[in-house]
Amino acid sequence: MSVTETILEIEKQLKVHNHLVTHAKQTVLDSDVTKYPIFVAARTKVELGINLIDHEKTTALWSINVSSLEEFVAKNIIDTAKVDNFKQTYKDAANYNCYFIISNIGNQIAYLPSVLK
């Protein structure tokens, strides 16, 4: 499978759970936990964020955890010198869900439109 095909497959799988992710994001934003929620999507267990979907306990292909920019900085995933750059490129949380995808083609940030307004 090519990199492009892999990315399209990941996006297709994440869209299945985008409704639940959007609800979780809204809860995080409404609770003032962070202004920068990040959803970690992986096919393996990761020690990052709070688990929303465990692919080992459901029919989902991906586990999804809810995290934040602050946790990414605390765990040195995002360097403190790059925080301002991340904030500038972070898409509007009201309209997009931010995913940190851990896959066999490398780690990447992706945005999917929110399903709720």
DRENPA-3360 file (N, C-alpha, C; in nm, 2 decimals, always signed):
BEGIN
1 = MSVTETIL = +0.08/-0.12/+0.00/+0.00/+0.00/+0.00/+0.09/+0.12/+0.00 ~ +0.06/+0.22/-0.09/+0.14/+0.34/-0.10/+0.11/+0.43/+0.02 ~ +0.19/+0.53/+0.04/+0.17/+0.63/+0.15/+0.04/+0.70/+0.13 ~ +0.01/+0.74/+0.01/-0.12/+0.81/-0.01/-0.24/+0.72/+0.02 ~ -0.23/+0.59/-0.02/-0.34/+0.50/+0.01/-0.35/+0.48/+0.16 ~ -0.24/+0.47/+0.23/-0.24/+0.45/+0.37/-0.31/+0.57/+0.44 ~ -0.27/+0.69/+0.40/-0.33/+0.81/+0.45/-0.48/+0.82/+0.43 ~ -0.53/+0.78/+0.31/-0.67/+0.78/+0.28/-0.74/+0.67/+0.36;
9 = EIEKQLKV = -0.68/+0.56/+0.39/-0.74/+0.45/+0.47/-0.75/+0.50/+0.62 ~ -0.65/+0.57/+0.67/-0.65/+0.62/+0.80/-0.76/+0.72/+0.81 ~ -0.77/+0.81/+0.72/-0.88/+0.92/+0.72/-1.02/+0.85/+0.72 ~ -1.03/+0.75/+0.64/-1.16/+0.68/+0.63/-1.20/+0.62/+0.76 ~ -1.10/+0.56/+0.83/-1.13/+0.49/+0.96/-1.16/+0.60/+1.07 ~ -1.09/+0.71/+1.07/-1.11/+0.81/+1.17/-1.25/+0.88/+1.15 ~ -1.29/+0.89/+1.03/-1.42/+0.95/+1.00/-1.54/+0.88/+1.07 ~ -1.52/+0.75/+1.09/-1.62/+0.66/+1.16/-1.64/+0.71/+1.30;
17 = HNHLVTHA = -1.54/+0.76/+1.36/-1.55/+0.80/+1.50/-1.55/+0.95/+1.52 ~ -1.56/+1.03/+1.41/-1.55/+1.17/+1.42/-1.66/+1.23/+1.50 ~ -1.78/+1.17/+1.50/-1.89/+1.22/+1.58/-1.86/+1.22/+1.73 ~ -1.81/+1.10/+1.78/-1.77/+1.09/+1.92/-1.66/+1.18/+1.95 ~ -1.56/+1.20/+1.87/-1.45/+1.29/+1.89/-1.50/+1.43/+1.90 ~ -1.59/+1.47/+1.81/-1.64/+1.61/+1.82/-1.71/+1.63/+1.95 ~ -1.79/+1.54/+2.00/-1.85/+1.56/+2.13/-1.75/+1.57/+2.24 ~ -1.65/+1.48/+2.24/-1.54/+1.49/+2.34/-1.47/+1.62/+2.33;
25 = KQTVLDSD = -1.44/+1.67/+2.21/-1.37/+1.80/+2.20/-1.45/+1.91/+2.25 ~ -1.58/+1.91/+2.23/-1.67/+2.01/+2.28/-1.67/+2.01/+2.44 ~ -1.67/+1.89/+2.50/-1.66/+1.88/+2.64/-1.53/+1.94/+2.69 ~ -1.42/+1.91/+2.63/-1.29/+1.96/+2.67/-1.29/+2.11/+2.66 ~ -1.34/+2.17/+2.55/-1.34/+2.31/+2.53/-1.43/+2.38/+2.63 ~ -1.55/+2.32/+2.65/-1.65/+2.38/+2.74/-1.60/+2.38/+2.89 ~ -1.51/+2.28/+2.92/-1.46/+2.27/+3.06/-1.33/+2.35/+3.07 ~ -1.29/+2.42/+2.97/-1.17/+2.50/+2.98/-1.04/+2.42/+3.01;
33 = VTKYPIFV = -1.04/+2.29/+2.97/-0.93/+2.21/+3.00/-0.81/+2.26/+2.91 ~ -0.84/+2.29/+2.79/-0.74/+2.34/+2.69/-0.81/+2.41/+2.58 ~ -0.74/+2.50/+2.51/-0.79/+2.56/+2.39/-0.74/+2.48/+2.27 ~ -0.65/+2.38/+2.29/-0.59/+2.30/+2.18/-0.60/+2.15/+2.21 ~ -0.72/+2.10/+2.20/-0.73/+1.95/+2.21/-0.67/+1.88/+2.09 ~ -0.61/+1.77/+2.12/-0.55/+1.68/+2.02/-0.59/+1.54/+2.05 ~ -0.64/+1.48/+1.94/-0.68/+1.34/+1.95/-0.58/+1.25/+1.90 ~ -0.53/+1.16/+1.98/-0.42/+1.06/+1.94/-0.48/+0.94/+1.88;
41 = AARTKVEL = -0.45/+0.91/+1.76/-0.50/+0.79/+1.69/-0.39/+0.69/+1.67 ~ -0.40/+0.57/+1.72/-0.30/+0.47/+1.70/-0.36/+0.33/+1.70 ~ -0.28/+0.24/+1.65/-0.32/+0.10/+1.65/-0.26/+0.02/+1.76 ~ -0.18/+0.09/+1.84/-0.11/+0.03/+1.95/-0.15/+0.11/+2.07 ~ -0.13/+0.06/+2.19/-0.15/+0.13/+2.31/-0.05/+0.24/+2.33 ~ -0.09/+0.36/+2.36/+0.00/+0.47/+2.38/-0.03/+0.54/+2.52 ~ +0.07/+0.58/+2.58/+0.06/+0.65/+2.72/+0.05/+0.80/+2.69 ~ -0.06/+0.84/+2.63/-0.08/+0.98/+2.60/-0.22/+1.01/+2.60;
49 = GINLIDHE = -0.27/+1.10/+2.69/-0.40/+1.14/+2.70/-0.49/+1.04/+2.77 ~ -0.62/+1.06/+2.75/-0.72/+0.97/+2.81/-0.79/+0.89/+2.70 ~ -0.80/+0.76/+2.72/-0.86/+0.68/+2.62/-1.01/+0.70/+2.60 ~ -1.05/+0.72/+2.47/-1.19/+0.73/+2.44/-1.24/+0.60/+2.37 ~ -1.16/+0.55/+2.28/-1.19/+0.43/+2.21/-1.07/+0.34/+2.21 ~ -1.09/+0.22/+2.26/-0.99/+0.11/+2.27/-1.01/+0.01/+2.16 ~ -0.93/+0.01/+2.06/-0.95/-0.08/+1.95/-0.95/-0.23/+1.99 ~ -0.88/-0.26/+2.10/-0.88/-0.40/+2.15/-1.01/-0.44/+2.22;
57 = KTTALWSI = -1.09/-0.35/+2.25/-1.22/-0.38/+2.32/-1.34/-0.35/+2.24 ~ -1.32/-0.30/+2.11/-1.43/-0.27/+2.02/-1.40/-0.32/+1.89 ~ -1.48/-0.29/+1.79/-1.46/-0.33/+1.65/-1.38/-0.23/+1.58 ~ -1.34/-0.12/+1.65/-1.26/-0.01/+1.59/-1.13/-0.06/+1.55 ~ -1.07/+0.00/+1.44/-0.94/-0.04/+1.40/-0.83/+0.05/+1.47 ~ -0.88/+0.16/+1.52/-0.79/+0.26/+1.58/-0.83/+0.29/+1.72 ~ -0.74/+0.30/+1.81/-0.77/+0.36/+1.95/-0.75/+0.51/+1.94 ~ -0.84/+0.58/+2.01/-0.83/+0.72/+2.01/-0.83/+0.77/+2.15;
65 = NVSSLEEF = -0.73/+0.85/+2.18/-0.72/+0.92/+2.31/-0.73/+1.07/+2.30 ~ -0.78/+1.13/+2.40/-0.79/+1.28/+2.40/-0.68/+1.33/+2.48 ~ -0.60/+1.43/+2.42/-0.49/+1.49/+2.48/-0.50/+1.64/+2.46 ~ -0.38/+1.71/+2.48/-0.38/+1.85/+2.47/-0.24/+1.90/+2.43 ~ -0.24/+2.02/+2.38/-0.11/+2.08/+2.35/-0.02/+2.08/+2.47 ~ -0.08/+2.11/+2.58/+0.00/+2.12/+2.71/+0.06/+1.99/+2.74 ~ -0.01/+1.88/+2.73/+0.05/+1.75/+2.75/+0.16/+1.72/+2.65 ~ +0.14/+1.75/+2.53/+0.24/+1.73/+2.42/+0.37/+1.80/+2.46;
73 = VAKNIIDT = +0.36/+1.92/+2.51/+0.47/+2.00/+2.56/+0.54/+1.94/+2.68 ~ +0.45/+1.90/+2.78/+0.51/+1.84/+2.90/+0.58/+1.71/+2.87 ~ +0.54/+1.63/+2.77/+0.60/+1.51/+2.74/+0.70/+1.52/+2.63 ~ +0.74/+1.65/+2.59/+0.84/+1.68/+2.50/+0.81/+1.62/+2.36 ~ +0.69/+1.61/+2.32/+0.65/+1.57/+2.19/+0.65/+1.70/+2.10 ~ +0.61/+1.81/+2.15/+0.63/+1.94/+2.09/+0.72/+2.02/+2.17 ~ +0.83/+2.07/+2.11/+0.93/+2.15/+2.18/+0.87/+2.28/+2.22 ~ +0.90/+2.33/+2.33/+0.85/+2.46/+2.38/+0.88/+2.57/+2.28;
81 = AKVDNFKQ = +0.99/+2.57/+2.21/+1.02/+2.67/+2.11/+0.92/+2.66/+1.99 ~ +0.85/+2.56/+1.97/+0.76/+2.54/+1.86/+0.61/+2.56/+1.89 ~ +0.59/+2.59/+2.02/+0.45/+2.61/+2.06/+0.37/+2.72/+1.99 ~ +0.44/+2.83/+1.97/+0.37/+2.94/+1.90/+0.34/+2.90/+1.75 ~ +0.44/+2.83/+1.69/+0.42/+2.79/+1.55/+0.30/+2.69/+1.55 ~ +0.29/+2.60/+1.64/+0.18/+2.50/+1.65/+0.05/+2.58/+1.66 ~ +0.04/+2.67/+1.75/-0.08/+2.75/+1.77/-0.13/+2.82/+1.65 ~ -0.03/+2.88/+1.57/-0.06/+2.95/+1.45/-0.12/+2.86/+1.34;
89 = TYKDAANY = -0.07/+2.73/+1.34/-0.12/+2.64/+1.23/-0.24/+2.56/+1.28 ~ -0.27/+2.56/+1.41/-0.38/+2.48/+1.46/-0.51/+2.54/+1.40 ~ -0.59/+2.45/+1.34/-0.71/+2.50/+1.27/-0.82/+2.52/+1.38 ~ -0.91/+2.61/+1.35/-1.02/+2.65/+1.44/-1.09/+2.53/+1.50 ~ -1.08/+2.52/+1.63/-1.13/+2.41/+1.71/-1.28/+2.40/+1.70 ~ -1.35/+2.51/+1.67/-1.50/+2.50/+1.65/-1.54/+2.43/+1.53 ~ -1.45/+2.42/+1.43/-1.48/+2.36/+1.30/-1.40/+2.23/+1.26 ~ -1.29/+2.21/+1.34/-1.20/+2.10/+1.30/-1.16/+2.02/+1.43;
97 = NCYFIISN = -1.14/+1.89/+1.41/-1.08/+1.80/+1.51/-0.93/+1.78/+1.47 ~ -0.84/+1.80/+1.56/-0.70/+1.78/+1.54/-0.66/+1.64/+1.59 ~ -0.60/+1.57/+1.49/-0.56/+1.43/+1.52/-0.40/+1.42/+1.51 ~ -0.34/+1.35/+1.61/-0.20/+1.31/+1.60/-0.21/+1.17/+1.57 ~ -0.17/+1.13/+1.45/-0.18/+0.99/+1.40/-0.04/+0.92/+1.41 ~ -0.04/+0.81/+1.48/+0.08/+0.73/+1.50/+0.05/+0.61/+1.41 ~ +0.13/+0.60/+1.30/+0.11/+0.49/+1.21/+0.24/+0.44/+1.16 ~ +0.23/+0.33/+1.07/+0.35/+0.27/+1.02/+0.42/+0.36/+0.91;
105 = IGNQIAYL = +0.36/+0.47/+0.87/+0.42/+0.57/+0.78/+0.47/+0.69/+0.85 ~ +0.47/+0.68/+0.99/+0.53/+0.79/+1.07/+0.41/+0.87/+1.14 ~ +0.45/+0.96/+1.22/+0.36/+1.03/+1.30/+0.32/+1.16/+1.23 ~ +0.20/+1.20/+1.23/+0.16/+1.32/+1.16/+0.04/+1.39/+1.23 ~ +0.02/+1.51/+1.20/-0.10/+1.59/+1.25/-0.19/+1.60/+1.13 ~ -0.32/+1.57/+1.15/-0.42/+1.58/+1.05/-0.55/+1.65/+1.11 ~ -0.62/+1.72/+1.03/-0.75/+1.78/+1.07/-0.86/+1.72/+0.99 ~ -0.97/+1.69/+1.07/-1.09/+1.65/+1.00/-1.20/+1.75/+1.04;
113 = PSVLK = -1.29/+1.78/+0.95/-1.40/+1.88/+0.99/-1.48/+1.82/+1.10 ~ -1.52/+1.90/+1.19/-1.62/+1.86/+1.30/-1.75/+1.82/+1.24 ~ -1.82/+1.73/+1.30/-1.95/+1.69/+1.24/-2.06/+1.76/+1.30 ~ -2.04/+1.83/+1.41/-2.14/+1.91/+1.48/-2.10/+2.06/+1.49 ~ -2.20/+2.14/+1.49/-2.17/+2.29/+1.51/-2.23/+2.33/+1.64;
% end
